[in-house]
Amino acid sequence: MNCISSSIVLNLPKAIPNPVPDVEYHGASINDHEGNALIKPPFKQFKDIYEIAENPDCSFSMTVAYCDRLRDVLLENVTVQWGKRCIGYEETKEVSM
């Protein structure tokens, strides 16, 4: 989380909901045609998105993210003109965050 701006970090819960304990399982499973779980890999469960970043020893975690909301969070304060083509770009030494 240290590599992204604090405004994005604070708005991540808008796009990545916290799992409901003992009700929801944020992970993956392979089910048969009746919905019975055949394989449910042992993903590390967490209470919120920030807990994933605090646990570097965790080998693998998975969560649900709403793509449209995540796009909005990541594009906050970024001017985008959809349907345009990029003909070129210019690199500068300026860094603004």
Biopython code that builds the backbone (N, CA, C, O; Angstrom):
import numpy as np
from Bio.PDB.StructureBuilder import StructureBuilder

atoms = [
    (1, "MET", "N", (0.815, -1.196, 0.000)),
    (1, "MET", "CA", (0.000, 0.000, 0.000)),
    (1, "MET", "C", (0.857, 1.258, 0.000)),
    (1, "MET", "O", (0.359, 2.355, -0.254)),
    (2, "ASN", "N", (2.144, 1.098, 0.285)),
    (2, "ASN", "CA", (3.020, 2.259, 0.338)),
    (2, "ASN", "C", (3.329, 2.826, -1.037)),
    (2, "ASN", "O", (3.810, 3.955, -1.139)),
    (3, "CYS", "N", (3.065, 2.076, -2.089)),
    (3, "CYS", "CA", (3.422, 2.540, -3.424)),
    (3, "CYS", "C", (2.285, 3.288, -4.123)),
    (3, "CYS", "O", (2.457, 3.733, -5.258)),
    (4, "ILE", "N", (1.142, 3.435, -3.481)),
    (4, "ILE", "CA", (0.037, 4.195, -4.077)),
    (4, "ILE", "C", (-0.319, 5.368, -3.169)),
    (4, "ILE", "O", (-0.017, 5.362, -1.976)),
    (5, "SER", "N", (-0.962, 6.369, -3.753)),
    (5, "SER", "CA", (-1.254, 7.580, -2.983)),
    (5, "SER", "C", (-2.244, 7.300, -1.854)),
    (5, "SER", "O", (-3.043, 6.366, -1.925)),
    (6, "SER", "N", (-2.174, 8.125, -0.814)),
    (6, "SER", "CA", (-3.033, 7.919, 0.356)),
    (6, "SER", "C", (-4.506, 8.092, 0.023)),
    (6, "SER", "O", (-5.356, 7.451, 0.642)),
    (7, "SER", "N", (-4.827, 8.956, -0.954)),
    (7, "SER", "CA", (-6.244, 9.133, -1.313)),
    (7, "SER", "C", (-6.810, 7.859, -1.936)),
    (7, "SER", "O", (-7.973, 7.524, -1.713)),
    (8, "ILE", "N", (-5.995, 7.149, -2.715)),
    (8, "ILE", "CA", (-6.442, 5.875, -3.295)),
    (8, "ILE", "C", (-6.601, 4.838, -2.197)),
    (8, "ILE", "O", (-7.590, 4.106, -2.171)),
    (9, "VAL", "N", (-5.631, 4.770, -1.289)),
    (9, "VAL", "CA", (-5.691, 3.799, -0.185)),
    (9, "VAL", "C", (-6.959, 4.004, 0.637)),
    (9, "VAL", "O", (-7.627, 3.036, 0.999)),
    (10, "LEU", "N", (-7.291, 5.252, 0.932)),
    (10, "LEU", "CA", (-8.475, 5.539, 1.741)),
    (10, "LEU", "C", (-9.773, 5.201, 1.015)),
    (10, "LEU", "O", (-10.783, 4.908, 1.655)),
    (11, "ASN", "N", (-9.753, 5.240, -0.323)),
    (11, "ASN", "CA", (-10.971, 4.978, -1.091)),
    (11, "ASN", "C", (-11.092, 3.534, -1.576)),
    (11, "ASN", "O", (-12.098, 3.185, -2.193)),
    (12, "LEU", "N", (-10.109, 2.697, -1.320)),
    (12, "LEU", "CA", (-10.185, 1.300, -1.759)),
    (12, "LEU", "C", (-11.416, 0.550, -1.245)),
    (12, "LEU", "O", (-11.972, -0.256, -1.991)),
    (13, "PRO", "N", (-11.870, 0.776, -0.005)),
    (13, "PRO", "CA", (-13.067, 0.059, 0.449)),
    (13, "PRO", "C", (-14.320, 0.338, -0.393)),
    (13, "PRO", "O", (-15.274, -0.438, -0.339)),
    (14, "LYS", "N", (-14.334, 1.421, -1.163)),
    (14, "LYS", "CA", (-15.471, 1.670, -2.060)),
    (14, "LYS", "C", (-15.539, 0.618, -3.159)),
    (14, "LYS", "O", (-16.626, 0.285, -3.633)),
    (15, "ALA", "N", (-14.385, 0.093, -3.568)),
    (15, "ALA", "CA", (-14.327, -0.861, -4.665)),
    (15, "ALA", "C", (-14.094, -2.296, -4.207)),
    (15, "ALA", "O", (-14.445, -3.244, -4.909)),
    (16, "ILE", "N", (-13.501, -2.450, -3.027)),
    (16, "ILE", "CA", (-13.172, -3.783, -2.516)),
    (16, "ILE", "C", (-13.873, -3.959, -1.172)),
    (16, "ILE", "O", (-13.366, -3.511, -0.143)),
    (17, "PRO", "N", (-15.033, -4.608, -1.176)),
    (17, "PRO", "CA", (-15.804, -4.738, 0.065)),
    (17, "PRO", "C", (-15.161, -5.706, 1.055)),
    (17, "PRO", "O", (-14.469, -6.647, 0.666)),
    (18, "ASN", "N", (-15.399, -5.461, 2.318)),
    (18, "ASN", "CA", (-14.930, -6.374, 3.355)),
    (18, "ASN", "C", (-15.827, -7.601, 3.395)),
    (18, "ASN", "O", (-17.048, -7.469, 3.309)),
    (19, "PRO", "N", (-15.249, -8.800, 3.523)),
    (19, "PRO", "CA", (-16.084, -10.005, 3.605)),
    (19, "PRO", "C", (-16.873, -10.049, 4.915)),
    (19, "PRO", "O", (-16.402, -9.579, 5.950)),
    (20, "VAL", "N", (-18.054, -10.608, 4.856)),
    (20, "VAL", "CA", (-18.868, -10.789, 6.059)),
    (20, "VAL", "C", (-18.390, -12.068, 6.751)),
    (20, "VAL", "O", (-18.482, -13.150, 6.170)),
    (21, "PRO", "N", (-17.881, -11.961, 7.982)),
    (21, "PRO", "CA", (-17.330, -13.139, 8.667)),
    (21, "PRO", "C", (-18.353, -14.266, 8.802)),
    (21, "PRO", "O", (-19.525, -14.030, 9.098)),
    (22, "ASP", "N", (-17.889, -15.486, 8.580)),
    (22, "ASP", "CA", (-18.680, -16.716, 8.706)),
    (22, "ASP", "C", (-19.854, -16.790, 7.733)),
    (22, "ASP", "O", (-20.663, -17.714, 7.817)),
    (23, "VAL", "N", (-19.959, -15.828, 6.807)),
    (23, "VAL", "CA", (-21.034, -15.852, 5.814)),
    (23, "VAL", "C", (-20.444, -15.893, 4.411)),
    (23, "VAL", "O", (-20.854, -16.698, 3.575)),
    (24, "GLU", "N", (-19.480, -15.019, 4.164)),
    (24, "GLU", "CA", (-18.858, -14.937, 2.846)),
    (24, "GLU", "C", (-17.452, -15.510, 2.883)),
    (24, "GLU", "O", (-16.754, -15.434, 3.894)),
    (25, "TYR", "N", (-17.059, -16.082, 1.764)),
    (25, "TYR", "CA", (-15.710, -16.609, 1.596)),
    (25, "TYR", "C", (-15.136, -15.950, 0.355)),
    (25, "TYR", "O", (-15.561, -16.257, -0.758)),
    (26, "HIS", "N", (-14.167, -15.037, 0.530)),
    (26, "HIS", "CA", (-13.538, -14.399, -0.621)),
    (26, "HIS", "C", (-12.375, -15.274, -1.064)),
    (26, "HIS", "O", (-11.303, -15.258, -0.460)),
    (27, "GLY", "N", (-12.599, -16.026, -2.111)),
    (27, "GLY", "CA", (-11.607, -16.949, -2.626)),
    (27, "GLY", "C", (-12.159, -17.607, -3.864)),
    (27, "GLY", "O", (-13.000, -17.036, -4.559)),
    (28, "ALA", "N", (-11.698, -18.785, -4.139)),
    (28, "ALA", "CA", (-12.151, -19.519, -5.318)),
    (28, "ALA", "C", (-12.469, -20.944, -4.906)),
    (28, "ALA", "O", (-11.887, -21.481, -3.964)),
    (29, "SER", "N", (-13.389, -21.536, -5.617)),
    (29, "SER", "CA", (-13.699, -22.942, -5.393)),
    (29, "SER", "C", (-14.182, -23.545, -6.698)),
    (29, "SER", "O", (-14.656, -22.834, -7.585)),
    (30, "ILE", "N", (-14.060, -24.838, -6.808)),
    (30, "ILE", "CA", (-14.581, -25.565, -7.965)),
    (30, "ILE", "C", (-15.767, -26.373, -7.464)),
    (30, "ILE", "O", (-15.642, -27.180, -6.543)),
    (31, "ASN", "N", (-16.925, -26.142, -8.085)),
    (31, "ASN", "CA", (-18.168, -26.773, -7.650)),
    (31, "ASN", "C", (-18.711, -27.713, -8.717)),
    (31, "ASN", "O", (-18.429, -27.563, -9.906)),
    (32, "ASP", "N", (-19.500, -28.688, -8.262)),
    (32, "ASP", "CA", (-20.162, -29.569, -9.228)),
    (32, "ASP", "C", (-21.440, -28.916, -9.740)),
    (32, "ASP", "O", (-21.730, -27.770, -9.397)),
    (33, "HIS", "N", (-22.189, -29.619, -10.541)),
    (33, "HIS", "CA", (-23.395, -29.068, -11.170)),
    (33, "HIS", "C", (-24.507, -28.748, -10.176)),
    (33, "HIS", "O", (-25.452, -28.039, -10.523)),
    (34, "GLU", "N", (-24.413, -29.253, -8.951)),
    (34, "GLU", "CA", (-25.418, -28.965, -7.929)),
    (34, "GLU", "C", (-24.955, -27.890, -6.938)),
    (34, "GLU", "O", (-25.688, -27.543, -6.011)),
    (35, "GLY", "N", (-23.743, -27.366, -7.133)),
    (35, "GLY", "CA", (-23.237, -26.318, -6.255)),
    (35, "GLY", "C", (-22.420, -26.807, -5.074)),
    (35, "GLY", "O", (-22.003, -26.007, -4.237)),
    (36, "ASN", "N", (-22.185, -28.110, -4.992)),
    (36, "ASN", "CA", (-21.366, -28.652, -3.910)),
    (36, "ASN", "C", (-19.896, -28.368, -4.187)),
    (36, "ASN", "O", (-19.420, -28.597, -5.300)),
    (37, "ALA", "N", (-19.173, -27.872, -3.186)),
    (37, "ALA", "CA", (-17.753, -27.559, -3.366)),
    (37, "ALA", "C", (-16.938, -28.837, -3.516)),
    (37, "ALA", "O", (-16.984, -29.715, -2.655)),
    (38, "LEU", "N", (-16.193, -28.939, -4.611)),
    (38, "LEU", "CA", (-15.311, -30.076, -4.839)),
    (38, "LEU", "C", (-13.896, -29.757, -4.349)),
    (38, "LEU", "O", (-13.251, -30.574, -3.692)),
    (39, "ILE", "N", (-13.432, -28.560, -4.681)),
    (39, "ILE", "CA", (-12.105, -28.111, -4.254)),
    (39, "ILE", "C", (-12.219, -26.677, -3.756)),
    (39, "ILE", "O", (-12.795, -25.821, -4.428)),
    (40, "LYS", "N", (-11.667, -26.420, -2.577)),
    (40, "LYS", "CA", (-11.669, -25.077, -2.010)),
    (40, "LYS", "C", (-10.261, -24.827, -1.461)),
    (40, "LYS", "O", (-9.975, -25.157, -0.310)),
    (41, "PRO", "N", (-9.370, -24.234, -2.298)),
    (41, "PRO", "CA", (-7.986, -24.024, -1.852)),
    (41, "PRO", "C", (-7.916, -23.183, -0.577)),
    (41, "PRO", "O", (-8.798, -22.361, -0.330)),
    (42, "PRO", "N", (-6.891, -23.379, 0.222)),
    (42, "PRO", "CA", (-6.773, -22.671, 1.510)),
    (42, "PRO", "C", (-6.253, -21.240, 1.367)),
    (42, "PRO", "O", (-5.086, -20.974, 1.654)),
    (43, "PHE", "N", (-7.101, -20.333, 0.931)),
    (43, "PHE", "CA", (-6.726, -18.932, 0.844)),
    (43, "PHE", "C", (-6.757, -18.314, 2.228)),
    (43, "PHE", "O", (-7.586, -18.685, 3.058)),
    (44, "LYS", "N", (-5.862, -17.379, 2.479)),
    (44, "LYS", "CA", (-5.855, -16.631, 3.747)),
    (44, "LYS", "C", (-7.046, -15.690, 3.742)),
    (44, "LYS", "O", (-7.157, -14.837, 2.861)),
    (45, "GLN", "N", (-7.929, -15.833, 4.703)),
    (45, "GLN", "CA", (-9.077, -14.936, 4.828)),
    (45, "GLN", "C", (-8.658, -13.713, 5.648)),
    (45, "GLN", "O", (-7.758, -13.803, 6.483)),
    (46, "PHE", "N", (-9.293, -12.602, 5.417)),
    (46, "PHE", "CA", (-8.943, -11.355, 6.077)),
    (46, "PHE", "C", (-10.193, -10.576, 6.395)),
    (46, "PHE", "O", (-11.254, -10.824, 5.822)),
    (47, "LYS", "N", (-10.068, -9.610, 7.329)),
    (47, "LYS", "CA", (-11.248, -8.846, 7.733)),
    (47, "LYS", "C", (-11.450, -7.595, 6.882)),
    (47, "LYS", "O", (-12.583, -7.148, 6.705)),
    (48, "ASP", "N", (-10.357, -7.020, 6.350)),
    (48, "ASP", "CA", (-10.471, -5.868, 5.450)),
    (48, "ASP", "C", (-9.262, -5.830, 4.517)),
    (48, "ASP", "O", (-8.295, -6.567, 4.711)),
    (49, "ILE", "N", (-9.324, -4.978, 3.517)),
    (49, "ILE", "CA", (-8.281, -4.915, 2.493)),
    (49, "ILE", "C", (-6.926, -4.538, 3.067)),
    (49, "ILE", "O", (-5.896, -4.954, 2.537)),
    (50, "TYR", "N", (-6.909, -3.760, 4.135)),
    (50, "TYR", "CA", (-5.651, -3.304, 4.714)),
    (50, "TYR", "C", (-4.895, -4.432, 5.411)),
    (50, "TYR", "O", (-3.672, -4.373, 5.532)),
    (51, "GLU", "N", (-5.607, -5.453, 5.870)),
    (51, "GLU", "CA", (-4.971, -6.578, 6.552)),
    (51, "GLU", "C", (-4.089, -7.376, 5.596)),
    (51, "GLU", "O", (-3.092, -7.958, 6.024)),
    (52, "ILE", "N", (-4.435, -7.414, 4.323)),
    (52, "ILE", "CA", (-3.611, -8.128, 3.343)),
    (52, "ILE", "C", (-2.232, -7.483, 3.265)),
    (52, "ILE", "O", (-1.217, -8.179, 3.251)),
    (53, "ALA", "N", (-2.197, -6.153, 3.213)),
    (53, "ALA", "CA", (-0.923, -5.438, 3.105)),
    (53, "ALA", "C", (-0.075, -5.564, 4.360)),
    (53, "ALA", "O", (1.151, -5.486, 4.282)),
    (54, "GLU", "N", (-0.701, -5.755, 5.510)),
    (54, "GLU", "CA", (0.026, -5.852, 6.779)),
    (54, "GLU", "C", (0.658, -7.224, 6.998)),
    (54, "GLU", "O", (1.481, -7.385, 7.900)),
    (55, "ASN", "N", (0.286, -8.213, 6.189)),
    (55, "ASN", "CA", (0.766, -9.572, 6.389)),
    (55, "ASN", "C", (1.613, -10.013, 5.190)),
    (55, "ASN", "O", (1.106, -10.701, 4.305)),
    (56, "PRO", "N", (2.909, -9.625, 5.146)),
    (56, "PRO", "CA", (3.740, -9.986, 3.999)),
    (56, "PRO", "C", (4.071, -11.479, 3.928)),
    (56, "PRO", "O", (4.509, -11.960, 2.883)),
    (57, "ASP", "N", (3.867, -12.218, 5.025)),
    (57, "ASP", "CA", (4.175, -13.648, 5.035)),
    (57, "ASP", "C", (3.085, -14.486, 4.371)),
    (57, "ASP", "O", (3.281, -15.672, 4.106)),
    (58, "CYS", "N", (1.949, -13.871, 4.108)),
    (58, "CYS", "CA", (0.839, -14.604, 3.500)),
    (58, "CYS", "C", (1.214, -14.976, 2.074)),
    (58, "CYS", "O", (1.627, -14.115, 1.297)),
    (59, "SER", "N", (1.074, -16.240, 1.725)),
    (59, "SER", "CA", (1.487, -16.683, 0.399)),
    (59, "SER", "C", (0.481, -16.306, -0.687)),
    (59, "SER", "O", (0.878, -15.979, -1.806)),
    (60, "PHE", "N", (-0.809, -16.348, -0.375)),
    (60, "PHE", "CA", (-1.792, -16.056, -1.413)),
    (60, "PHE", "C", (-3.124, -15.681, -0.786)),
    (60, "PHE", "O", (-3.607, -16.364, 0.118)),
    (61, "SER", "N", (-3.712, -14.602, -1.263)),
    (61, "SER", "CA", (-5.046, -14.186, -0.840)),
    (61, "SER", "C", (-5.834, -13.777, -2.067)),
    (61, "SER", "O", (-5.261, -13.466, -3.111)),
    (62, "MET", "N", (-7.126, -13.779, -1.941)),
    (62, "MET", "CA", (-7.999, -13.401, -3.042)),
    (62, "MET", "C", (-9.175, -12.639, -2.456)),
    (62, "MET", "O", (-9.614, -12.918, -1.341)),
    (63, "THR", "N", (-9.681, -11.678, -3.210)),
    (63, "THR", "CA", (-10.837, -10.927, -2.746)),
    (63, "THR", "C", (-11.707, -10.528, -3.922)),
    (63, "THR", "O", (-11.347, -10.740, -5.080)),
    (64, "VAL", "N", (-12.835, -9.959, -3.616)),
    (64, "VAL", "CA", (-13.778, -9.469, -4.609)),
    (64, "VAL", "C", (-13.507, -7.989, -4.827)),
    (64, "VAL", "O", (-13.298, -7.244, -3.870)),
    (65, "ALA", "N", (-13.511, -7.566, -6.075)),
    (65, "ALA", "CA", (-13.374, -6.140, -6.392)),
    (65, "ALA", "C", (-14.375, -5.805, -7.487)),
    (65, "ALA", "O", (-14.520, -6.547, -8.458)),
    (66, "TYR", "N", (-15.059, -4.690, -7.323)),
    (66, "TYR", "CA", (-15.989, -4.219, -8.345)),
    (66, "TYR", "C", (-15.195, -3.393, -9.348)),
    (66, "TYR", "O", (-14.713, -2.310, -9.018)),
    (67, "CYS", "N", (-15.056, -3.901, -10.579)),
    (67, "CYS", "CA", (-14.190, -3.271, -11.586)),
    (67, "CYS", "C", (-14.563, -1.819, -11.861)),
    (67, "CYS", "O", (-13.684, -0.961, -11.942)),
    (68, "ASP", "N", (-15.863, -1.532, -12.006)),
    (68, "ASP", "CA", (-16.268, -0.156, -12.314)),
    (68, "ASP", "C", (-15.929, 0.792, -11.170)),
    (68, "ASP", "O", (-15.493, 1.919, -11.405)),
    (69, "ARG", "N", (-16.126, 0.345, -9.939)),
    (69, "ARG", "CA", (-15.800, 1.189, -8.780)),
    (69, "ARG", "C", (-14.290, 1.343, -8.613)),
    (69, "ARG", "O", (-13.807, 2.418, -8.259)),
    (70, "LEU", "N", (-13.540, 0.256, -8.870)),
    (70, "LEU", "CA", (-12.086, 0.325, -8.761)),
    (70, "LEU", "C", (-11.521, 1.288, -9.805)),
    (70, "LEU", "O", (-10.600, 2.051, -9.513)),
    (71, "ARG", "N", (-12.069, 1.256, -11.017)),
    (71, "ARG", "CA", (-11.645, 2.198, -12.050)),
    (71, "ARG", "C", (-11.887, 3.631, -11.598)),
    (71, "ARG", "O", (-11.032, 4.497, -11.788)),
    (72, "ASP", "N", (-13.042, 3.884, -11.004)),
    (72, "ASP", "CA", (-13.352, 5.237, -10.516)),
    (72, "ASP", "C", (-12.375, 5.679, -9.430)),
    (72, "ASP", "O", (-11.937, 6.829, -9.415)),
    (73, "VAL", "N", (-12.035, 4.764, -8.523)),
    (73, "VAL", "CA", (-11.090, 5.097, -7.448)),
    (73, "VAL", "C", (-9.710, 5.399, -8.031)),
    (73, "VAL", "O", (-9.068, 6.373, -7.637)),
    (74, "LEU", "N", (-9.253, 4.562, -8.970)),
    (74, "LEU", "CA", (-7.922, 4.746, -9.534)),
    (74, "LEU", "C", (-7.834, 5.971, -10.443)),
    (74, "LEU", "O", (-6.761, 6.555, -10.591)),
    (75, "LEU", "N", (-8.949, 6.361, -11.048)),
    (75, "LEU", "CA", (-8.937, 7.507, -11.957)),
    (75, "LEU", "C", (-9.353, 8.810, -11.282)),
    (75, "LEU", "O", (-9.534, 9.827, -11.952)),
    (76, "GLU", "N", (-9.506, 8.785, -9.960)),
    (76, "GLU", "CA", (-9.863, 10.007, -9.255)),
    (76, "GLU", "C", (-8.791, 11.072, -9.492)),
    (76, "GLU", "O", (-7.599, 10.804, -9.340)),
    (77, "ASN", "N", (-9.217, 12.273, -9.862)),
    (77, "ASN", "CA", (-8.335, 13.406, -10.171)),
    (77, "ASN", "C", (-7.457, 13.174, -11.403)),
    (77, "ASN", "O", (-6.426, 13.828, -11.560)),
    (78, "VAL", "N", (-7.862, 12.241, -12.282)),
    (78, "VAL", "CA", (-7.154, 12.002, -13.538)),
    (78, "VAL", "C", (-8.113, 12.335, -14.669)),
    (78, "VAL", "O", (-9.216, 11.791, -14.733)),
    (79, "THR", "N", (-7.701, 13.214, -15.549)),
    (79, "THR", "CA", (-8.545, 13.587, -16.682)),
    (79, "THR", "C", (-8.406, 12.527, -17.769)),
    (79, "THR", "O", (-7.305, 12.262, -18.251)),
    (80, "VAL", "N", (-9.525, 11.928, -18.149)),
    (80, "VAL", "CA", (-9.526, 10.893, -19.180)),
    (80, "VAL", "C", (-10.514, 11.297, -20.258)),
    (80, "VAL", "O", (-11.644, 11.683, -19.961)),
    (81, "GLN", "N", (-10.090, 11.207, -21.506)),
    (81, "GLN", "CA", (-10.982, 11.438, -22.635)),
    (81, "GLN", "C", (-11.154, 10.095, -23.337)),
    (81, "GLN", "O", (-10.290, 9.670, -24.104)),
    (82, "TRP", "N", (-12.268, 9.437, -23.071)),
    (82, "TRP", "CA", (-12.528, 8.115, -23.637)),
    (82, "TRP", "C", (-12.771, 8.218, -25.131)),
    (82, "TRP", "O", (-13.295, 9.223, -25.611)),
    (83, "GLY", "N", (-12.397, 7.195, -25.858)),
    (83, "GLY", "CA", (-12.635, 7.136, -27.298)),
    (83, "GLY", "C", (-11.602, 7.908, -28.114)),
    (83, "GLY", "O", (-11.795, 8.100, -29.314)),
    (84, "LYS", "N", (-10.518, 8.350, -27.498)),
    (84, "LYS", "CA", (-9.465, 9.090, -28.198)),
    (84, "LYS", "C", (-8.272, 8.167, -28.432)),
    (84, "LYS", "O", (-8.146, 7.124, -27.790)),
    (85, "ARG", "N", (-7.404, 8.561, -29.354)),
    (85, "ARG", "CA", (-6.182, 7.816, -29.604)),
    (85, "ARG", "C", (-4.990, 8.602, -29.093)),
    (85, "ARG", "O", (-4.983, 9.832, -29.127)),
    (86, "CYS", "N", (-4.003, 7.899, -28.630)),
    (86, "CYS", "CA", (-2.760, 8.535, -28.208)),
    (86, "CYS", "C", (-1.833, 8.570, -29.415)),
    (86, "CYS", "O", (-1.481, 7.530, -29.972)),
    (87, "ILE", "N", (-1.443, 9.774, -29.810)),
    (87, "ILE", "CA", (-0.536, 9.898, -30.956)),
    (87, "ILE", "C", (0.903, 10.018, -30.463)),
    (87, "ILE", "O", (1.844, 9.791, -31.223)),
    (88, "GLY", "N", (1.069, 10.368, -29.215)),
    (88, "GLY", "CA", (2.407, 10.497, -28.658)),
    (88, "GLY", "C", (2.330, 10.948, -27.212)),
    (88, "GLY", "O", (1.255, 11.259, -26.700)),
    (89, "TYR", "N", (3.458, 10.979, -26.576)),
    (89, "TYR", "CA", (3.518, 11.445, -25.195)),
    (89, "TYR", "C", (4.886, 12.045, -24.948)),
    (89, "TYR", "O", (5.826, 11.809, -25.706)),
    (90, "GLU", "N", (4.989, 12.812, -23.898)),
    (90, "GLU", "CA", (6.242, 13.478, -23.556)),
    (90, "GLU", "C", (6.606, 13.126, -22.127)),
    (90, "GLU", "O", (5.776, 13.246, -21.226)),
    (91, "GLU", "N", (7.831, 12.695, -21.910)),
    (91, "GLU", "CA", (8.297, 12.383, -20.566)),
    (91, "GLU", "C", (8.991, 13.604, -19.978)),
    (91, "GLU", "O", (9.779, 14.273, -20.647)),
    (92, "THR", "N", (8.684, 13.879, -18.716)),
    (92, "THR", "CA", (9.340, 14.985, -18.017)),
    (92, "THR", "C", (9.953, 14.450, -16.735)),
    (92, "THR", "O", (9.663, 13.328, -16.320)),
    (93, "LYS", "N", (10.778, 15.233, -16.126)),
    (93, "LYS", "CA", (11.430, 14.841, -14.865)),
    (93, "LYS", "C", (10.526, 15.108, -13.665)),
    (93, "LYS", "O", (10.818, 14.661, -12.556)),
    (94, "GLU", "N", (9.414, 15.843, -13.884)),
    (94, "GLU", "CA", (8.527, 16.187, -12.785)),
    (94, "GLU", "C", (7.808, 14.963, -12.244)),
    (94, "GLU", "O", (7.362, 14.100, -13.000)),
    (95, "VAL", "N", (7.703, 14.903, -10.933)),
    (95, "VAL", "CA", (6.945, 13.845, -10.272)),
    (95, "VAL", "C", (5.930, 14.534, -9.380)),
    (95, "VAL", "O", (6.297, 15.301, -8.490)),
    (96, "SER", "N", (4.652, 14.262, -9.616)),
    (96, "SER", "CA", (3.625, 14.884, -8.771)),
    (96, "SER", "C", (2.722, 13.808, -8.199)),
    (96, "SER", "O", (2.248, 12.930, -8.921)),
    (97, "MET", "N", (2.495, 13.880, -6.940)),
    (97, "MET", "CA", (1.618, 12.919, -6.264)),
    (97, "MET", "C", (0.648, 13.655, -5.405)),
    (97, "MET", "O", (-0.186, 13.036, -4.744)),
]
sb = StructureBuilder()
sb.init_structure("model")
sb.init_model(0)
sb.init_chain("A")
sb.init_seg("    ")
for serial, (resi, resn, name, xyz) in enumerate(atoms, 1):
    if name == "N":
        sb.init_residue(resn, " ", resi, " ")
    sb.init_atom(name, np.array(xyz, "f"), 0.0, 1.0, " ", f" {name:<3s}", serial, name[0])
structure = sb.get_structure()
